Amino acid sequence: MKLLKNLLLIILIGAAIVAPLYAYPIFLMKILCFALFAAAFNLLLGYTGLLSFGHAAFFGGAGYCVGYLMRDAGFGPAGGIICGVLFAATLGALVGGLAIRRQGIYFSMITLALAQMFYFICLQIPLSGGEDGFQGIPRGELFGLLNLQSDLNLYYLVLLIVLGGFFFINRVISSPFGQILKAIKENEPRAISLGYKVNLFKFLAFVLSASIAGLAGGTQAIVFGFETLSDVHWTMSGLVILMTLLGGVGTMLGPLVGATVIVLLEHKVGELGSYLTQLTGVAWFNSLGESVTIVTGFIFIICVMSFRRGLVGVFIKKN
């Protein structure tokens, strides 16, 4: 089994390396950033059992932070991303410190409320650009050596960041700390009876998850060169939940599969509508591109009913 996993990993990395030769690098980088975002969320939900509705605040907040530092403060991409991660970690500590005092739906609602507060702050302050978004984020050069204006150079940097994020998450999960998180998810009273400070471990898991979400958000801001309010809105939190559930909660590959499916749907539903209009002559199909959320929701319902453990969870044994 371990040999099979290693072989699959090598194949995936090899496919990712050659992918820009066959697909648009910006599109691939979007998938990679969302895959890392979903992996960060999966660390919290899949391995700790905490359902957060506020992860968009860390994702988009880090994007705004990176954008400001790189455009207005003269930071390079490395410094900007590091500061974005630190910003997301600080915000995660504030939100997590309040939210972990409650459990279940109350925890989720507190994260949602605090994230929406952050959304309205981003909406009101002039620094963020408001509804116009934060635009003109430069890509810069990495350590003055690698020109990131090239999509190909930036793609391989993003790939390296995402691979590093996934390996870090895997290391956390495999560590004694990760085993305690799993114990808390499976039987929290039992973990308490064994003497573990459950709230402390939840808090640390929340901050780690927020930090990695910030890494994904900061990287995406550099890729696209702008940051918008949609990245801090609650719908983004819902989207990452959808990606994680669709791919498979508590699996390493689930976030990657879920992110790939959702991003592909967002880009291909409109093309499918145009094709069906040409094929059938029915003009209504052209509106499919505007109804991508409905199509995504319909597919999600089918997958949840058919694959209760997600697309990846069906093919692996539960640990």
N, C-alpha and C positions, 0 to 999 in steps of 0.2 A: 504493500500500500504506500509506504514512504517513497519507494522507487518510482511508483506511478505518479505521485504528487510532484516529485522533483522533475520528472520528465514533462509533465504538464506545465510546470513553471517555466522550464527552459523553452518550450514551444511558444508559450504566451509572450515571453520576453523577446524571443526571436521575431515573432509576428509584429510586436510593437515597434521593433527597430526598423523593419522594412515597410511598415504601414504607410509612411509619408510618400513612398514611391507610387502608391496606388490610390491614395485618398488625400483630400485637402487637409493640410496640417492644422489649420485653425479648428476645423471640425473635430479632428482627433484630439486636440488639446482640450476642447470643451468636454469631451467624454472623460478624459483623464482627470480633469479638475473635479467634475461631478462624482467620479468614482472615488476619489480621495475624500470628498465631502461625505459621501454615503458611508464610506469605511469608518470615518470619524464618528458618525452617528451610530453606526452598528456597534462600535466599541461600547457605547453607552446602553443601547437598547438590547443588543444581542448577547452581550456578555455580562452586563450589570443589571439588566432588567428595568432600566429607567427610561420612560417615554417622554422625551422633551419635545415641546412644540415651539421652541424658541431658538433653534440652532441657526436660523437665518441671521440672527443678530451677530453671531460670531463670524459667519461666512462673509456677509456684506460689510460688517464693521471693519474687519481686517482689510477688505478691499478699499474702503474709503481711506483708511490709515495709510496703506501703501501708496495709494494715489496721491494723497497730499504730500507725503514725504518725498516722493520721487519727482512730482511736478513742481512743487512750491518750495521744498526745503533742500533740493539738490542731492537727495540720497540716491545711491545706486540700487540696482535690483536686489542684491544680496542684503544690504542694510535695510531696505524697505520691507522685504519679506520677513526678516527677523523681527523687526519692530511690529509688523502686522500680527505675527504670531504672539508676541508679548502682549499686544493690545487685546487680542482675542482671549488669551489666558487670564488677563486681569478682569475683563468683562465676565468671563466664565466663572471666575472666583466670586465675583459679586452676585451674579445670578444664582450660581450653585449654592453659595453660602446661605441664601434665603430659601431656595427651593427644596433642598434636601431635608429641611425640617418637617416636611410633609411627605405623604406617600400617595401612590396611586394617581387618581385623576386630579387630586389637589396639587400634587407636584407638577403635573403637566400644565394645569391652568396657570400656576404661578410663573412657569417659564414662558408661557404664551403672553401673559400680561406684561411681564418685564421686557420681553422682546418687542412687543408693540409700543411700549414706552420709548424704547430705543429707536424704533421706526419713526415715531413722531418727532423725536429730537433731530434725526437726520432730515426729516421733511422741513423743519422750521429753520435750522441754522443756515446762514448764508454760505458757510464754508463748503457744505455738501453739494451746493448747486440746486438743491430742492428738487422739483419735478423734472428739471432739465438734466439732472444727473451730474456727476463729476467727470469731466471730459478732458482729453488731452494728456492722458498719462503716458509718459515716454517709456520705451522699453530699455533704453540705455545699453550699457555694456557691462558684462559680468567681470568684475575685478579689472576692468580696462583691457581685457584680453579677448573676450568673446562678444562679437557684435550680435545683439539680440534683435536687430531690425530684420534679420533673416528669419523667416518663418521656420526654416529647417533647424537652424541653431537653437531657436527658442523651443521648438518641439522636443529636441533631445534633452534640453534642460528641464522642461516640464516632466518628461518621462522619468528622468533621474530623481526629481523631487517626489513624484508619485510613488515610484518604486521604493524610495527611502521611507516614505510614509507608511506604505503597506508592510514593509519589513519591520519597521518600528512597532506597528500595531501587533504584528504576529509575535514579536519578541515580548511585548507586554502581556499578551494573552497566555504565552507559554511560561511566563515567570511565576514564582510563588504569589506575587501580587495579583496576577491574572486569575490564578486558581481561587484566590479568596473572593475575587469579584464574581466568579461563577458560583461559588458557594452561597454568596449573598443573594444572587438571582434565584437559585434553586430553593434555598431554605434560609431566609433571613433570621428567624428566631433561633435556628440551630447555630448559625454563625455567631450570633450574640452570646449564646450560651457557652460557646467555646472561647469567649473572651476577646473577640475581635471588635475593634471600634468601627462599627458598621458605617456610621455617618462620615467618619474620616475617609474611609475607603471610597464611599460614594462621591464625596467631594473631590478627591484626587482623580477619580475616573471622569468626573464631569469636567474638571479643568483640562485634563489631557484631551478629552474629546473636543472641547472648545478650541484648544490650541491647534489641533490638526485640522479642524474645520476652518480656522483662520488661515492656516497654511494654504489650503485649497482656495479660499476666497482671495487672498492676496495674490496668488499665482494667476488666478483667472483675470484679475484686474489688469495685470501686466499683459496678458495675452490679448485682451480685447481693447485695451487702452482707454477704458471708461468704466465707471461704476454707477449703477442706477438704484433707485429705491426698490425696484422689484427684488433685488438681492437681499434686502433686509425685511421684506414683507412676510407675513405669516404664510403666504402661499408657497414661498420657497421652503419653509420648514415642512409644509405638507408634501412638497415635491420630493424632498430627501427621504421622508418617511415612506413614500410610495416606492422610491427606488430600492430602499432597503428591504421592504416587505416583498416586493416583486422578485428581487434577486435571491433572497433567502436570508432571514435573520439568523445571526450567530454563525455565519459562514464567511470565510475570507474572500471567496470569489463572488459571493452574492452581490455586494455593492457594485462591483465592476460590471456584472451582467445586467443588473437593474438600471444602472446609469446608462449603459449602452443602449438598452431597449428604449428607455424614455427619450433620450436625445435623438435617436433614430426616428422615433415616432414624431417628434416635434418638427423634424426636418423633412420627413418623407410623406406625411399625411397630405400636405398641400399638393405635392407632386402627384400623389395617387389620385386626388380629386380631379386634377387637370386631365390625367390619363383616362379616368372613367368617363369624364365629360366628352372627350374625343371619341371614346369607344362606343358610348351609348347615345350621345347626343343630348343627355339630360344635364341642363345647366346647373341643377342643384348641387351636383358633386363638387363644383368649384368652391362651395362654401365650407368644404371639409377642413380646409386650412385654417379657417376661423374657429372651427369647433374641435381643435386638437385636444382640448381638455376633456371634452365629452368622449372622444374616441379613446383617449388614454384611460379614462375612468372605466369605460366599457371593457377594455382589454384587461384592466386590473381586476375587475369583478370576475371575469372568466378565469384568470390565473389563480385568484384566491380560492375559487370554488374547485378548481381542478388540481392545483398544486398548493396544498395548505402550508407547506414549508418553503415555498418559493421555488423558483426555477432551478436553483442549484441544490437546495435542500432535499429535493426529490431523489437525487442521485448519490447522496452520501449518507452514511449512518450517523445517527445522532450520538454525539459524544456523551 
